[in-house]
Amino acid sequence: MKTSFLRVSALFPLLALTFSSCLIGTVIAVPRQVPFHPADFAGYDQPGTGSISGRVSTRDDHYQYISSGEEVGVIPVTPYTTETVKRELGHGERLTRSDGRLARYAHYGKTDRDGYFTVTGLPPGRYYVIGSTHWPNATGDDEYANIQWSCEQVTLAKGQALKLDVTHNPQIGNAITQDGFASGL
């Protein structure tokens, strides 16, 4: 199946608005079940001194693929964002467009050619760190033939400089690690 319609770089900075760009072709959006509550995002719109840096990659049985030149999104963990991460990234559902207010709380970085990124100015709190890795098909004629989302859940203390690897294990799906402990979607 060709995934040339899937333009990961086009997804950002819209990551916080919708994950629906990550779907192929025309798919009917399904309603969200969790409403957006501004109170759940209290404090996340303030400037902070924390940072998250690391590397985005994925591995199969033979190779490690490094994210290069791709956006990395950092969004607060709330019931609203958890539904989006679990249903869109974890299960491939296309949800109706995210509430536009979510953009206010999203932070972004970009991977360098070796997959490393840094996102700064973060207030303390719990975050999803979301990135992607793409690699060409076997013949090399479709650079977006294979795309894998990776997501980690972290807790950031005030002023903390957190380092982590944002990875994906194809055998267990888009698992989200919660502060270092794996949990399935």
Sequence and secondary structure as in RCSB ss.txt:
>XXXX:A:sequence
MKTSFLRVSALFPLLALTFSSCLIGTVIAVPRQVPFHPADFAGYDQPGTGSISGRVSTRDDHYQYISSGEEVGVI
PVTPYTTETVKRELGHGERLTRSDGRLARYAHYGKTDRDGYFTVTGLPPGRYYVIGSTHWPNATGDDEYANIQWS
CEQVTLAKGQALKLDVTHNPQIGNAITQDGFASGL
>XXXX:A:secstr
   TT  HHHHTTGGGT SGGGS S    B  SS   GGGGTTTTS  SEEEEEEEEEE SS EEE  S EEEEE
E  HHHHHHIIIIIIT   BS   GGGGGG EEEE  TTSEEEEEEE SEEEEEEEEEEE  TTSS TTSEEEEE
EEEEEE TT EEEEEE  BTTTBS EEETTEEE  
